[in-house]
Amino acid sequence: MPESVPVRCPDCRRAHRYTAPSYPCACGAPVAPVPDPDGVPRPAGPRSWQDEWISLRCGSCGLDGEWPRPELGCPCGTVLRIPVAGPRASVPGPDERPAPHTVPVRTARDAVTATVLYLRRLGHQDVRRAGRLPPSGIGLAGRGVLAHVDPSARPATPRDVECLWLTALSESAAGLYFSVTGYAEEAVGRADALGVPLFLLDPAGTPRPVNGPAEALDADGA
């Protein structure tokens, strides 16, 4: 449950209880800032884009993300910024690859989490839900990368691979396909021709390269 802390407005001295809202991570888990019980709320000053956001790390998959800074509106008209416990999470550079970590894949959410963890291992720290959704499955996007997570019970088809390739091409990104079930033989051949890396998510949550482009990418990110 999100933590609730007492907050007193410095202008009118009204007492409030504040509970931080939670937001969905790309892996599907809720992320909520932890209010600092010893911190002193301060009135919000002039608005700026950078000051509106804080960096938080998902406790489920370890993904860093930018989330709205916690605020509380007092009836007197003062908007209070709520202090957050602990240091702001930093975003590792692309060469700081975290140690391999996986989650068992039992649900579609598990498949997304396993994919996010693997993309982080490759150096993509800014993974989020893709703005353009695939015809089926779940789309994830980061700087220069677009991933299609396919948790369905049917093997991926050549059309699935082509849709990912076209979408990634239109966004000047590399397209990666992650399937729980596998790929039709024609889909593998089409992916080889288009240079699309194909991965099979095994039950332990480890992405296994299926074709040459995936093997090359996996070797570079190991």
C-alpha positions, 0 to 999 in steps of 0.5 A, spaced: 500 500 500 502 507 498 505 510 504 501 516 507 504 522 511 502 528 515 503 534 511 502 541 514 501 547 509 506 553 511 501 558 509 495 557 513 497 551 518 492 546 515 493 539 517 493 534 511 494 526 510 498 525 503 498 519 499 502 518 493 499 516 487 502 510 483 503 510 476 504 503 471 511 502 469 512 499 462 513 492 465 506 493 468 508 494 476 505 500 479 511 505 481 509 510 487 514 515 490 515 514 497 514 521 501 519 523 506 516 523 513 521 528 515 521 532 509 518 539 510 513 541 504 514 547 500 510 551 496 511 550 488 514 556 485 515 558 478 513 552 473 519 549 469 519 542 465 525 539 469 522 541 476 516 537 474 519 530 474 523 526 479 526 519 477 524 513 480 526 506 479 521 500 479 521 495 484 519 490 480 524 490 474 529 495 476 527 500 470 528 507 471 523 512 469 521 519 470 514 521 474 510 527 476 513 530 482 508 529 488 504 535 490 498 537 494 493 542 493 491 546 500 484 549 500 487 556 501 490 555 494 497 553 496 500 548 492 505 544 496 511 540 493 512 533 497 519 531 499 521 524 497 525 519 501 531 517 498 536 520 493 533 520 486 535 514 481 540 516 476 540 513 469 546 509 468 550 510 461 549 505 455 556 501 457 553 500 464 550 493 463 546 491 469 548 483 471 543 478 468 536 478 471 530 474 469 523 473 471 519 466 470 514 467 464 507 465 466 503 471 464 503 477 459 506 481 464 511 477 466 513 477 458 514 484 458 518 484 464 523 479 462 523 483 455 524 490 459 530 487 463 533 484 457 533 491 453 536 494 459 542 489 459 543 491 452 543 499 454 536 501 453 534 504 460 529 509 457 524 503 455 516 505 455 510 503 452 510 504 445 506 510 442 504 506 436 501 499 438 502 493 434 496 489 431 497 484 437 501 483 443 505 489 446 509 494 444 515 497 448 520 503 445 526 506 447 531 511 444 533 507 437 529 501 439 522 498 438 520 491 441 514 487 440 512 482 445 508 477 443 505 472 449 500 469 444 499 461 444 500 461 436 507 462 433 509 469 430 508 469 422 511 473 417 506 478 417 508 479 424 515 480 423 514 485 417 509 489 421 514 490 426 520 492 421 515 497 417 513 500 424 521 500 426 523 503 419 518 509 420 521 511 427 528 510 425 529 504 430 531 497 430 526 492 431 526 486 436 521 481 436 520 477 443 515 471 442 513 466 448 511 461 443 516 461 437 516 462 430 513 459 423 519 457 419 517 462 414 517 468 419 524 466 421 526 466 413 523 473 413 526 476 419 533 474 416 532 477 410 530 484 413 535 483 419 530 483 424 532 479 431 528 474 433 528 472 441 524 466 444 522 467 451 523 461 455 519 459 461 525 462 466 524 469 462 531 468 458 530 471 451 534 466 447 536 468 440 532 464 434 536 467 428 543 470 426 541 478 427 539 476 434 545 472 436 549 478 434 545 482 438 546 478 444 553 477 443 554 484 443 550 485 449 553 479 453 
